[in-house]
Amino acid sequence: MQGVLTGFAVIAVVIGVGYVIGRRGHLGANGREVLTKLAFHVASPALLFTTLAQADLSVIFSSRLLVTAMSTAAAAGVFVAVGAVRRWGLGRTTIGALCSSYVNSGNLGIPIAVYVLGDASLVAPVLLFQQIMVTPIALTVLDLSGAGEKGPLWRRLITPLRNPIAVGSLSGVAVSAAGLTVPGPILDPLQLIGGMSVPAVLLAFGISLCGSSLPGRGSDRGPVLLSVVLKSVGQPLAAWALAVGVFGLRGAPLLDVVVTSALPAAQNLFTYASRYRVGEALARESILLSTILAVPVLVVVAAVLG
């Protein structure tokens, strides 16, 4: 219980600082854009590389990862189906699908894994799956749905290799898979740069809240509400049903997969939406609402399954 409250308190404080910065204009008119670009092109790739380069890739074969993958696909698939019927557009639907299924496994998942589950490594399967599979696929779709779609075929085929987030993730996985150790003079600066990622994302998110209307009341109300319901209720229920009914998980393993699935939408999704200039309001409002709802949802999950 303490881990849930601690994790959310840390995030709330940093977002609040970003909001104050935005209100006072300390970073100027382009402050949010600069922070977003810093996180997307520099800090996040460094963070993902250093994290995955030292990760134990054996977790990709665990039943917990299969539960995560299947519950993620279920939540995202429902949003994609509705988006296709309602004709919300490829880019907007992609952002909504991410908000429905892509959990905050980093800056919130790690502290909750430590304080609620008792082991930070338990969030590793989610982090690996999202960065190895979900992120490259989603960003490739976003690339191809925008300006990149008009380029030559060869350029479109190597889209994942030109995306800094995907490059950082896949490079880290390659280093880990090869059993290599990154030398300190290389690893230390990358870790220092990567340390800017989470604060930059949260500050940019806080700045974006300045002048914004209340969530769920604008033109994106339908997609926002659908993504929040899927993220806060649909994905945890799917994870529980799969874990119990298909894989027979009980006790601590069951608690692990349901808690990680109940985490809110990740703040870096707003970075992706801002980078591609699509679904920004959808991402901002979905992240905010799912983060607020995650507090009672995680408390209930921890009380029932803990």
C-alpha positions in Angstrom: 0.0 0.0 0.0 2.8 2.4 0.9 4.5 1.7 -2.4 1.4 2.7 -4.4 1.1 6.0 -2.5 4.9 6.7 -2.6 5.1 6.1 -6.4 2.2 8.4 -7.2 3.4 11.1 -4.8 6.7 11.3 -6.5 5.1 11.6 -10.0 2.6 14.2 -8.8 5.3 16.4 -7.3 7.4 16.5 -10.5 4.3 17.1 -12.7 3.3 19.9 -10.3 6.7 21.5 -10.7 6.3 21.3 -14.5 2.9 23.0 -14.2 4.4 25.8 -12.1 7.2 26.2 -14.6 4.7 26.5 -17.4 2.5 29.0 -15.6 5.4 31.2 -14.8 7.0 30.8 -18.3 10.4 30.0 -16.9 11.4 28.0 -20.0 9.8 30.3 -22.6 7.2 29.5 -25.2 9.1 26.4 -26.5 10.0 24.9 -23.2 7.7 21.9 -23.5 8.9 21.2 -27.0 12.5 21.3 -26.0 12.0 18.9 -23.1 10.0 16.6 -25.4 12.7 16.5 -28.0 15.4 16.0 -25.3 13.6 13.0 -23.9 12.7 11.5 -27.3 16.0 12.0 -29.2 18.6 11.8 -26.4 17.6 10.9 -22.8 15.1 8.1 -23.4 17.3 6.2 -25.9 20.2 6.4 -23.4 18.0 5.2 -20.5 16.6 2.3 -22.5 20.0 1.2 -23.7 21.6 1.2 -20.3 18.5 -0.6 -18.7 18.2 -3.3 -21.3 21.9 -3.8 -21.8 22.1 -5.1 -18.2 18.7 -6.9 -18.2 18.2 -10.7 -17.9 16.6 -11.6 -21.2 15.5 -15.0 -19.8 12.4 -13.3 -18.5 11.0 -13.2 -22.1 10.3 -16.9 -21.9 8.2 -16.6 -18.6 4.5 -17.2 -18.3 4.2 -13.7 -16.8 5.4 -12.1 -20.0 2.9 -14.1 -22.0 0.1 -12.8 -19.7 1.4 -9.3 -20.2 1.6 -9.7 -24.0 -1.9 -11.2 -24.3 -3.6 -8.7 -22.0 -1.8 -5.8 -23.8 -3.0 -7.1 -27.2 -6.5 -7.6 -25.9 -6.8 -4.0 -24.6 -5.1 -2.4 -27.6 -7.1 -4.6 -30.0 -10.4 -3.4 -28.7 -9.4 0.2 -29.1 -8.1 -0.4 -32.6 -11.4 -2.1 -33.6 -13.5 0.7 -32.3 -11.2 3.3 -33.8 -11.4 1.6 -37.2 -15.2 1.6 -37.0 -15.4 5.2 -35.9 -12.7 6.3 -38.4 -10.5 8.0 -35.8 -7.5 7.9 -38.1 -4.4 5.7 -38.1 -2.2 8.0 -36.0 -4.9 8.9 -33.5 -6.0 5.3 -33.1 -2.4 4.2 -32.6 -1.9 6.7 -29.7 -5.2 5.6 -28.2 -4.3 2.0 -28.4 -1.0 2.7 -26.6 -2.9 4.7 -23.9 -5.2 1.7 -23.5 -2.4 -0.9 -22.9 1.1 0.6 -22.5 1.8 0.7 -18.8 4.0 3.0 -16.8 6.6 0.3 -16.1 9.5 2.8 -15.5 9.1 5.7 -13.2 6.0 4.3 -11.5 6.3 0.6 -12.1 9.8 0.3 -10.5 8.9 1.9 -7.1 5.6 0.0 -6.9 7.4 -3.3 -7.7 9.8 -2.5 -4.9 7.3 -1.5 -2.2 4.3 -3.6 -3.2 5.8 -6.7 -4.8 9.1 -6.6 -3.0 11.3 -7.0 -6.1 12.1 -4.4 -8.7 13.1 -7.1 -11.3 9.4 -8.2 -11.5 8.7 -5.2 -13.7 11.4 -6.3 -16.1 9.2 -8.5 -18.3 6.8 -5.7 -18.9 9.6 -3.2 -19.6 11.3 -5.6 -22.1 8.1 -6.5 -23.9 7.0 -2.9 -24.3 10.4 -1.7 -25.5 11.4 -4.7 -27.7 8.0 -5.3 -29.3 5.3 -2.6 -28.7 7.4 0.6 -29.0 9.2 -0.3 -32.3 5.9 -1.4 -33.9 3.9 1.6 -32.7 6.5 4.1 -33.6 6.9 2.5 -37.1 3.1 2.8 -37.6 3.3 6.5 -36.5 6.2 7.1 -38.8 4.5 5.5 -41.8 1.2 7.3 -41.1 2.9 10.7 -41.3 5.6 12.3 -43.5 7.6 9.1 -43.8 4.8 7.5 -45.8 5.7 9.6 -48.8 9.3 8.5 -48.9 10.8 5.7 -51.1 10.1 2.1 -50.2 13.6 1.4 -48.9 13.3 4.3 -46.5 10.0 3.0 -45.2 11.4 -0.5 -44.7 14.2 0.8 -42.4 11.9 3.1 -40.4 12.5 1.2 -37.0 16.3 1.6 -37.5 15.9 5.4 -37.8 13.8 5.9 -34.6 16.0 6.8 -31.6 13.7 5.1 -29.1 13.8 1.8 -31.1 17.5 2.1 -31.7 18.3 2.5 -28.0 16.0 -0.4 -27.0 17.2 -2.9 -29.7 20.9 -1.9 -29.1 20.5 -2.7 -25.4 18.9 -6.0 -26.1 21.7 -6.9 -28.6 24.4 -6.1 -26.0 22.6 -8.2 -23.3 22.0 -11.1 -25.7 25.7 -11.1 -26.7 26.7 -11.2 -23.0 28.8 -8.1 -23.4 29.7 -5.7 -20.6 29.6 -2.0 -21.5 32.8 -0.3 -20.2 32.4 2.2 -17.4 33.7 5.2 -19.4 30.8 4.5 -21.9 28.1 3.3 -19.5 28.5 6.1 -16.9 27.8 9.0 -19.3 24.9 7.2 -20.8 23.4 6.5 -17.4 23.8 10.2 -16.5 22.1 11.3 -19.7 19.4 8.7 -19.3 18.7 10.0 -15.8 17.2 13.1 -17.5 14.5 11.1 -19.3 11.8 10.6 -16.6 12.1 14.2 -15.2 12.0 15.7 -18.7 8.9 13.7 -19.6 7.1 14.5 -16.4 8.0 18.2 -16.5 6.8 18.5 -20.2 3.6 16.8 -19.2 3.1 19.3 -16.3 3.7 22.2 -18.6 1.2 20.8 -21.1 -1.5 21.0 -18.4 -1.3 24.8 -18.3 -4.4 26.2 -20.0 -5.9 22.8 -20.7 -9.5 22.0 -20.3 -10.8 19.4 -17.9 -10.1 15.9 -19.2 -12.9 14.0 -21.0 -14.9 17.1 -22.1 -13.3 18.0 -25.4 -13.6 16.6 -28.9 -11.6 13.6 -27.9 -14.0 12.6 -25.1 -15.0 9.2 -26.8 -11.4 8.0 -27.4 -10.3 9.3 -24.0 -13.0 7.5 -22.0 -12.6 4.3 -24.0 -8.8 4.2 -23.5 -9.1 5.0 -19.8 -11.7 2.2 -19.2 -9.6 -0.3 -21.1 -6.4 0.7 -19.3 -7.8 1.0 -15.7 -10.3 -1.9 -15.8 -10.1 -3.9 -19.0 -6.4 -4.8 -19.0 -6.2 -5.8 -15.3 -9.3 -8.0 -15.7 -7.8 -9.6 -18.9 -4.5 -10.2 -17.1 -6.3 -11.8 -14.1 -8.5 -14.0 -16.4 -5.5 -15.2 -18.5 -3.3 -15.7 -15.4 -5.9 -17.8 -13.6 -7.8 -19.5 -16.4 -5.0 -20.2 -18.9 -1.7 -20.3 -17.0 -3.0 -21.4 -13.6 -1.1 -18.7 -11.7 -1.8 -18.2 -8.0 -0.4 -16.3 -5.1 2.5 -13.9 -5.7 2.8 -14.6 -9.5 -0.8 -13.7 -9.9 -0.5 -10.5 -7.9 2.6 -9.6 -9.9 0.9 -9.7 -13.3 -2.3 -8.1 -12.2 -0.5 -5.2 -10.4 1.7 -4.5 -13.4 -1.3 -4.6 -15.8 -3.1 -2.2 -13.5 -0.4 0.5 -13.8 -1.6 3.6 -15.6 -0.7 4.7 -19.1 3.0 5.8 -19.3 3.9 9.5 -19.5 6.3 8.9 -22.4 3.2 8.3 -24.6 2.6 12.0 -24.5 6.2 12.4 -25.7 5.4 10.2 -28.7 2.1 12.1 -29.4 3.9 15.4 -29.2 6.8 14.2 -31.4 4.4 13.1 -34.2 1.9 15.9 -33.5 -1.1 13.5 -33.4 -3.5 12.7 -30.5 -1.7 15.0 -28.1 -4.9 15.9 -26.1 -6.0 12.3 -26.2 -2.6 11.2 -24.7 -2.5 13.9 -22.1 -6.1 13.3 -20.9 -5.8 9.5 -21.0 -2.6 9.5 -19.0 -4.0 12.0 -16.4 -7.2 10.1 -15.8 -5.7 6.6 -15.8 -3.0 7.8 -13.3 -5.7 9.2 -11.0 -7.8 6.0 -11.3 -4.8 3.7 -10.8 -4.6 4.7 -7.1 -7.9 3.1 -6.1 -7.5 0.2 -8.6 -4.0 -0.7 -7.3 -5.2 -0.5 -3.7 -8.1 -2.9 -4.4 -5.8 -5.3 -6.3 -3.3 -5.3 -3.5 -6.0 -5.8 -0.9 -7.8 -8.7 -2.8 -4.8 -10.6 -4.1 -2.1 -9.6 -1.7 
